[in-house]
Amino acid sequence: MTTSWNETQQIEAVLTGTASPGDALLFEAKLMLDNELSDKVIWQQKTYALIKQYGRRELKAEIEAVHEHLFTKPENQSFSQKIWQLFSRL
């Protein structure tokens, strides 16, 4: 099962909704006729899901590092107290 660059771009355009209506319709027809193409679409969807999950995990780690720096370092104690006071009023 080899995938050409053009095929990958077509799949991406359909998955992201950027394909023109005509191209999307043609692609849907190809999907009905080609079982291998539908497998490729499934694998590309799974790949996008993994990339999204990885990105979220990286962002969460970055936010946690900023939080750690702002709220646990002694030099940021004044800032930390101001933030806690601001939100304790709510």
C-alpha positions as CSV (number, residue, x, y, z in Angstrom):
1,M,0.0,0.0,0.0
2,T,1.9,3.0,-1.2
3,T,0.5,6.5,-1.1
4,S,1.4,9.2,-3.5
5,W,1.9,12.8,-2.4
6,N,-1.0,13.9,-4.5
7,E,-3.2,11.3,-2.9
8,T,-2.1,12.4,0.5
9,Q,-3.0,16.0,-0.4
10,Q,-6.4,15.0,-1.7
11,I,-7.1,13.0,1.5
12,E,-6.0,16.0,3.6
13,A,-8.2,18.4,1.6
14,V,-11.2,16.2,2.1
15,L,-10.5,15.6,5.8
16,T,-10.0,19.3,6.5
17,G,-12.9,20.5,4.4
18,T,-10.8,22.5,2.1
19,A,-11.5,20.5,-1.0
20,S,-13.8,22.1,-3.6
21,P,-17.3,20.5,-3.7
22,G,-16.4,18.9,-7.1
23,D,-13.2,17.4,-5.8
24,A,-14.9,16.2,-2.7
25,L,-17.6,14.5,-4.7
26,L,-15.0,12.9,-7.0
27,F,-13.0,11.7,-4.0
28,E,-16.2,10.2,-2.4
29,A,-16.8,8.2,-5.6
30,K,-13.2,7.0,-5.6
31,L,-13.7,5.9,-2.0
32,M,-16.6,3.7,-3.0
33,L,-14.5,2.0,-5.7
34,D,-11.2,1.6,-3.9
35,N,-11.0,-0.2,-0.6
36,E,-7.3,0.6,-0.3
37,L,-8.1,4.3,-0.5
38,S,-10.5,4.1,2.4
39,D,-7.8,2.3,4.5
40,K,-5.4,5.2,3.6
41,V,-8.1,7.7,4.8
42,I,-8.5,5.9,8.1
43,W,-4.7,5.8,8.7
44,Q,-4.4,9.5,7.8
45,Q,-7.2,10.3,10.3
46,K,-5.5,8.2,13.0
47,T,-2.2,10.0,12.3
48,Y,-3.9,13.4,12.6
49,A,-5.5,12.3,15.9
50,L,-2.0,11.2,17.2
51,I,-0.5,14.5,16.2
52,K,-3.2,16.5,17.9
53,Q,-2.9,14.4,21.1
54,Y,0.9,14.9,21.1
55,G,0.4,18.7,20.6
56,R,-2.0,18.8,23.5
57,R,0.4,16.9,25.7
58,E,3.3,19.2,24.8
59,L,1.1,22.3,25.4
60,K,0.0,21.0,28.8
61,A,3.6,20.3,29.8
62,E,4.6,23.8,28.7
63,I,1.7,25.4,30.7
64,E,2.6,23.3,33.7
65,A,6.2,24.5,33.5
66,V,5.1,28.2,33.3
67,H,2.8,27.6,36.3
68,E,5.6,26.0,38.2
69,H,7.9,28.9,37.5
70,L,5.3,31.6,38.4
71,F,3.8,30.1,41.5
72,T,6.7,28.2,43.2
73,K,9.8,30.4,42.7
74,P,10.6,32.7,45.6
75,E,11.3,35.6,43.3
76,N,7.7,35.4,42.0
77,Q,6.0,35.3,45.4
78,S,4.6,38.8,45.1
79,F,3.1,38.1,41.7
80,S,1.7,34.8,43.0
81,Q,0.0,36.5,45.9
82,K,-1.6,39.1,43.7
83,I,-3.0,36.5,41.4
84,W,-4.4,34.5,44.3
85,Q,-6.0,37.6,45.8
86,L,-7.5,38.5,42.5
87,F,-9.2,35.1,42.1
88,S,-10.2,34.8,45.7
89,R,-12.6,37.7,45.3
90,L,-14.6,35.8,42.8
